[in-house]
Amino acid sequence: MKITFTKMHGCGNDYIYVDMFHTPAFDFQKAAIALSDRHFGIGGDGIILICPSDHADAKMRIFNADGSEGMMCGNGIRCVGKYVYDSGIARKNQLQIDSLSGVKILDMEIRDGKAVAARVDMGPAILTPREIPVNLSGETAISVPINADGVERKMTCVSMGNPHAVIFVDHDPMELELEKIGPLFEHHPLFPQRVNTEFVQVIDRHTLKMRVWERGSGETWACGTGTCASAVAAVLNGYCPMDEDILVHLRGGDLTIRYTEQTVYMTGPATTAFTGSVELADYGI
């Protein structure tokens, strides 16, 4: 079976998007593994399916590069919004996109008839350990110790529909050997569903620099939910103010986060790289 796809990214967090309004079902897990390969496939952090929904403009399903299904992707949902608007599925400035983490509201930025960015209401941050989930007691896990690589660090755990461990560092996170320590955090026994780990440097009260190791994908150039979790953690630890814009520098670009008493807002770009088609049988799918 031949399928068409659109390659899109949000700050370099790139996925292969498939329009399931017009595509028959296929083996999504197997396709995610094969097509995400940057040498033998299309290349990406996974595949995202844009599906019909009974109670939203569209529904997104995320399959990471290792074939596991993800619950939410902040960069991905902006690109889904862009596709939904640009393709005419729903030509509205405000879109509702369903996911395994619930329906999210997107306010689209339109320029010359195309969606170029979006502000996403990501919903409230979840701080209760059992709901994140992380195997810790108490009502929150703020600046608690963790030793994954022989070094004791302090982490703050947040769920934005998926679990995050945010670790503040006093140096440029680009200096970390992330490919070595990332998997140790991802598979740490404290996290029954694995975890996304953000290493964050505080630049000033409104600016952070972040590097991320995502469960199922490894290091990515950006992570929308991780950026939200990092901003939330920065507020909880007293580094940044609540209900003010926080600019977060990522490997692939910048996102703006605002953490309020009610919700977390994420604003950033959505970009189409190219479109194409692929014969699944060539990959044994």
N, C-alpha and C positions, 0 to 999 in steps of 0.2 A: 504494500500500500504506500502510495506517495502522499506526503503531507506538506502543506505550505506552513511557513513559520515567519515570525518577525523577531529579529534580534534587537532587544532594547536594554537600556541600562539607566540606573539612577546613581550618579556619582561613581560610575565604574562597576557597580554591583550589577553584573550582566546576567540575563536569563534568556532562554529561548521560549518565546511565547507562541502558543498554538490556539487558534480560534476554534473552540469546540462548538460554537453555534453552527459551524459548517464542516466539521471533521468527525468521522466515526471514531468510536473508542478504539484504543490500542493499548499495548502494555506500557503504561506510563513509567513504572519503575525501571524497567529494562531500557526504555528510551532515554530516561534521564541519565543513566550511567553511560550509555554509549554516546549520546549526542553532546553531552557536556564535556567530553574529552577534548582538550585544547590542541591535541596533536592529530587525533584520528577522527574527531567528530566536528561539530560546528563550533564548540567551545562555549562554556558558560558556567555559571555557578549552579545551574540546574535548569529545569523547565517549569514554566508556569502556564497552566491551562486557563483560558478565559471561557467560562461556561455559562449557560443560561441559569437564571435563578427565579424562583417563584415569588420572592419578596424583596428583590433588589434589582438594580440595572444589570448586574452580572455577578458571577461568583468566581473567585480565584482559587485554584488548587496548586500547591507548590510541591515539587519533587526535587529534592536536593541532588547534588552531583553523585552522591552515594546511593541514590534510589529511595531514601527515606522521605516520608511525606512531612512537610513543615506546616506549621499552623498559621504563621503570619510572616510577611516580609514587607517592611515599610517602604523600601525602595521599589519593590515589585508592585505594590498596590498603586503607586503613582503611575507606573508604566501601564498597568491594566487600565487605569482611568484614562490615560492618554489614548490607548488603543480603542477603548469603548467610545470615546468622543470622536476621534479622528475617523474611525471606520463608519460612524453613523449608527452604531448600535443604540446609543442614547446621546443625542446631541444636546446635552444640558450642562450648564455651568457648575451645577452641584450634582454629584453622582453618589449613588449608594452601591458599594461593592461588598459582597458577602465573602466570608472566609471561615475557616475553622475557629477563628477567634471572634466571630460575630460580624455584624454589618458595620462598616466604617463609612463615614461621610467625607467626601472629597470636594473641596472647592477648587475648581480648575482655573488655571491662568491661561487665557486664550490669547494668541498673538497671530495675526494674519490668518485666522480661520483654523489654526492648529493649537492643540494643547501643548504647552511647553513646560509646565510646572504644576504643582498642586500643594494645597495645604490640607493635611489629613488629620481629622480628629481620631486619634489612636485609642481613645478611651482611657479610663483611669489606670494608673499604675497599680499593680498588685504587689503587696509587700509582705503578706503573711507567708511564712516559710512553707507550710504544707500545701499552699495553693500555687507556689512558684513552679515546681516543687523543689525544695532542698531539705535534706534530712537534719534540720535544726529545730530546736524548740523555741518558744517565745512568739511574740506578736510581730516582730520584724527581725531582719538579719542585716544590721547596719554596722559596718566596720568590724566584722568578726574575723578571727584568724583562720587562715587556710594554708596548708603546706602541700603543694602538689609536685614541686620539683626540688625539694630539699631546702627551700627558702620560705620562711613564714611571711605571709603577706596578709593585708587586711582587705576583705571584700565586702561589698554591699550587694545583696541579692534582690532582684526586681524581676517581675514578669510583665511583659507587654503583650501578653497572649502567647509568649514563649519564654523560657527561663534564661536569665542573664546573671552573670557574676561580674561586677564592676570592680576593678582594682586600680587605685590611684597610684601613680608612680611619680617620682621626683625628678625624672629625666625624660628625654625624648623617647616615646615608645617605639620609634623606628629603630632604636638601638637594640631592642629585644630580639633574641633568637626565637621568634614566635613559632616557627615550624617545629621546634623541639619542645617548647613548654606548652603550646596550645593544646595538643592532644592529651596532655596530663591533666589539664583542667577539664577538658570536655568529658573525659571518662572518669573523673574523680568520683569515688563512692558516695560523696555527699549528694550527688545529683542523680536521682533514679531515672530521669529521662535525658541524661546528658545535659550540657549547658553551653551557651554562647558566652565567651569571655571577652571583656573589653578592658584594655589597658589604657588608662587615661591620664594625661598630664594637664594640670590646671594652669592656663596661661594668665588669666585674670578672672574677675568675677562674672564676666559675660562671655568668656572664650575658653574652649577646651580643645585638646588635640587627642585623637583616639585612634587606636589600632584594634582590630577585632579578629578573633578566631571563632568561626561559626561552626556549630555542630552539623556534621554531614557535608560540609563544603570546604572546611579548612579556612585559611585566611582569605577574606574578600576585601575589596577596595572600599567598601562601604557597607553599613548595616543600619537600616532605618530604625528597627526596633532597638538595636544596640545603642544607637545614638540617643534615642529617647530614654533608655534605661540609664545611660551615662549621665544625662542631664538631671534626671530624677535623683540619682545617687549623689551628684554634686550638690544639689539643694539639700538633701537629707544630711549630708556631712558638713554643711555650712560653707561650702566653697562658692556657691552661686545663689542668687536670690530667686524666690518663687515668683511666678507670674510676670516674668520678664524674659525677653528673648535671650537665648544662649546660642552662640555660634559655635558649631563643632567642626573642626578641621579633620577630614578623613583623607585616606590615600587618594581617593578618586574625586574629591571635591568637598564642598561645604553643605551642611544642613543646619537649619535654624529650628530650635526646639523651645517650646514654652510649656512649663509645668505649672498647672493651676490646681486649685483645690478640687476641681471637678474632673479634669481630664489632662491629656498631654497632646499638644499640637506639634506636628512635624511639617516643615515646609522645605521643598526642594525640587530640583528639576527632574524631568522625564524625557529621555532621548531615544529616538529610533536610530539604530546603526545601519541595518540593512534587512532586506527580506529575501526569501529564497524557498526552495523546496528540497525535500530529501526523500529518498526511497528507503523505507524502513527495512525492507528485506535485505538491503545491502549490509545491514548491521545485525542480521539474524533476528529481527523483531517481527 
